[in-house]
Amino acid sequence: MIVVLAVALAGAIGGGVGTAQAEGSRSSYDRQLLFYNHSYGVLDRETADAIEHSDYLRDFASFQVRTTTGTGGQTWTGRYLTGRETYLELFGVGDLAGQDGTLGSAGLGLSTERAGDLATVTERLKDEGVADPVEFLQTRDFGDGVPVPWFDAILTTTEYDAFGAWAMEYRPEYFADPRGNTEPPSYPGDVGRERYHSDDYRNHLMRDVTFVRLAVTEGDLADTVPLLRAGGFAVRTVTGGGVVAERGGTTIRLDSVPREQAGLQRVEMSLNRPVKDRHVERIGHSTLAVGPGSHAVWRFADNGTR
């Protein structure tokens, strides 16, 4: 949902965070503030079109193809699989403008559950070596030409190779707008993911994203680790130079690769109910394996082309 940030922030002063180290597997903070919200990937056109027209995906998940108008009138059309708290956003080459629309581009959104936590993340980022976090307000236009504040966002930098991550906090104005179809708060200060999403996921198999693996450049990885740590994830290095971030229900793995190998690689999902048999669905250059049990794995070929 925030893929056009680079365009909107083109005039902002930004720079790489630099080399970030992730050691051990414990968080430096007692309370986790950020949780996996969604990730996106830019796939080859054949795979993106197959996803868009897949009858199976419409049964498997709360699925829709939607065009969104954000800050500054920027628009994007994505293919969405939405669960109880998390979702997946998929694009084809050229669906997004400029650099964001190239094969293998990807992103990761992390969100707060309580109002005010984003400010704490911003302060933590400074402790993690990000002297000047980039602040941004994303708006949404429901079609009447009047932008509604959607969420506040924080980035570590506006410069990237093919991958960007951001922290976000939904705005009270968005929850107050009936067109957002959001739910009432479950507790004071509730700006959480479950409140944001509808309960349509109950009518399908997919419940939530539990694991995501993305291949990113060394520079993009270095810019992302401070955000993961500031959010309260337990971040550890893995063989090959990547990291695994755990805590909060969804595990995130980022592998360090050259730019030409970057992209969304694998997504695992929990199911609302167990299935007895294994079903394998070939969707373009990707393979979705569902079951047996209450688990599904969606594998994407390298850059969606092999």
SVG drawing of the C-alpha trace seen along z (x, -y; Angstrom):
<svg xmlns="http://www.w3.org/2000/svg" viewBox="-20 -18 49 54">
<polyline fill="none" stroke="black" stroke-width="0.4" points="0.0,0.0 3.0,-2.3 4.8,-1.4 4.6,-4.9 6.5,-6.4 9.7,-6.7 7.9,-8.9 6.2,-11.0 9.5,-11.5 11.6,-12.1 12.5,-15.6 13.3,-14.5 16.8,-14.4 17.7,-10.8 20.6,-8.5 21.6,-4.9 21.8,-4.0 25.0,-2.1 26.2,1.2 23.9,2.7 24.8,5.6 22.3,8.2 23.7,10.5 22.1,13.1 18.4,13.9 17.0,11.7 15.4,8.4 17.0,5.4 13.6,4.2 11.1,5.7 8.0,4.7 7.4,5.4 6.0,2.3 5.9,3.4 4.3,6.4 4.2,7.8 1.4,6.0 2.1,7.0 4.7,7.5 4.6,7.0 6.5,8.2 6.8,7.3 6.5,10.5 6.8,11.2 3.7,10.4 2.7,14.0 2.6,14.8 0.9,11.5 -1.8,12.1 -2.3,15.7 -2.7,14.6 -5.2,11.9 -7.4,14.4 -7.0,17.4 -10.3,19.0 -8.5,21.0 -7.1,18.0 -10.6,16.5 -11.7,19.6 -8.5,19.9 -8.3,16.4 -10.2,13.1 -9.0,12.0 -9.4,8.8 -7.8,6.7 -8.0,3.0 -6.8,-0.3 -5.9,-2.7 -5.2,-6.5 -2.7,-7.7 -0.8,-10.8 -0.4,-13.3 -2.8,-11.4 -0.5,-8.5 -2.4,-5.3 -1.5,-1.7 -3.4,1.5 -2.5,4.6 -3.7,8.2 -4.5,8.7 -4.8,11.8 -6.0,10.7 -6.2,12.6 -7.2,11.8 -4.3,9.5 -1.9,9.8 -2.0,9.7 0.0,10.1 0.2,7.5 1.3,8.6 2.2,6.6 3.4,7.3 6.3,5.6 5.2,2.1 2.2,2.0 4.1,-0.6 5.9,-3.7 9.7,-3.8 12.0,-1.8 9.2,-0.4 7.7,1.4 10.8,3.4 11.1,7.2 12.2,8.2 11.2,5.1 9.6,5.7 8.6,4.1 7.7,4.8 5.2,3.0 5.4,3.2 2.6,1.7 1.8,0.8 -1.1,2.1 -1.4,-0.8 -1.7,-4.5 1.5,-6.3 3.9,-3.4 5.2,-4.8 6.7,-7.7 8.5,-5.3 9.8,-3.4 11.2,-6.7 13.1,-7.3 14.4,-3.7 15.6,-4.2 17.9,-6.9 19.4,-4.5 19.9,-2.0 22.0,-4.5 19.3,-6.2 19.9,-9.9 17.1,-11.3 14.2,-8.9 12.0,-10.0 8.4,-10.7 5.5,-10.5 1.7,-10.8 -0.1,-8.5 -3.6,-9.5 -6.3,-7.7 -8.9,-9.1 -12.1,-7.0 -13.1,-8.6 -14.5,-12.0 -11.2,-13.9 -10.9,-14.5 -7.9,-12.7 -8.4,-11.0 -5.4,-10.6 -4.7,-6.9 -1.5,-6.2 1.7,-7.8 4.9,-6.1 8.6,-6.1 11.4,-5.0 15.1,-4.8 16.0,-6.1 14.5,-7.2 17.3,-5.6 17.1,-1.9 18.1,0.7 15.0,2.9 13.5,3.3 12.1,1.0 10.7,1.4 8.6,-1.0 6.9,-1.3 3.3,-2.6 0.5,-3.5 -3.1,-3.8 -4.8,-7.2 -8.0,-7.7 -9.5,-9.7 -9.3,-6.6 -11.0,-4.4 -13.7,-7.1 -14.5,-7.1 -17.3,-4.5 -15.9,-3.9 -12.9,-2.2 -15.2,0.6 -13.1,1.0 -14.2,2.5 -14.8,0.8 -11.7,0.7 -11.2,3.7 -9.3,1.6 -8.2,-2.0 -5.8,-3.1 -6.6,-0.2 -5.1,-0.9 -4.4,2.8 -4.4,4.9 -7.4,7.1 -9.5,3.9 -8.4,2.6 -9.3,5.8 -12.8,7.2 -13.8,10.7 -14.2,12.0 -11.2,14.2 -13.5,16.5 -15.2,17.5 -11.9,18.8 -9.0,21.1 -6.2,18.5 -6.0,17.1 -2.7,15.2 0.9,14.9 3.2,16.7 6.5,16.6 7.9,14.5 11.2,14.8 12.6,12.1 15.9,11.7 17.4,8.2 20.6,6.4 23.3,5.9 22.5,2.2 18.8,2.7 19.3,5.2 21.5,2.9 18.8,0.2 16.2,2.6 17.8,4.2 17.6,1.1 13.8,0.9 13.3,4.5 15.4,4.1 13.6,0.8 10.3,2.6 11.2,5.2 11.9,8.1 14.6,10.7 17.0,10.4 19.8,12.9 22.2,13.4 22.1,16.6 24.6,18.3 25.0,16.3 24.7,12.9 21.0,12.6 18.9,12.2 15.8,13.8 13.5,11.6 11.2,13.4 8.6,12.4 5.0,11.3 3.5,14.2 5.2,13.8 8.8,14.7 10.6,12.6 13.7,13.8 15.8,11.5 18.6,13.0 21.5,10.9 21.8,11.2 22.9,9.2 20.2,7.0 19.4,9.3 18.5,12.0 16.3,9.9 12.6,10.5 9.8,12.2 10.7,15.9 8.4,17.7 5.3,17.0 3.8,19.4 0.3,19.1 -1.9,20.5 -5.3,21.9 -8.6,21.4 -9.2,25.2 -7.1,28.2 -7.3,29.9 -6.8,33.7 -5.0,33.8 -2.2,31.8 -3.3,29.6 -0.7,28.0 -1.8,25.1 0.5,23.9 0.0,20.1 2.2,18.7 5.8,19.3 4.8,19.9 3.5,22.9 1.0,22.8 0.9,26.0 -2.0,26.2 -2.1,28.8 -2.1,31.4 -3.0,29.8 -3.4,26.1 -0.5,24.8 0.2,23.5 3.4,22.6 3.6,20.3 6.9,20.5 7.9,17.9 10.7,18.7 13.8,16.5 12.5,13.1 9.4,15.0 11.1,16.2 12.5,19.6"/>
</svg>
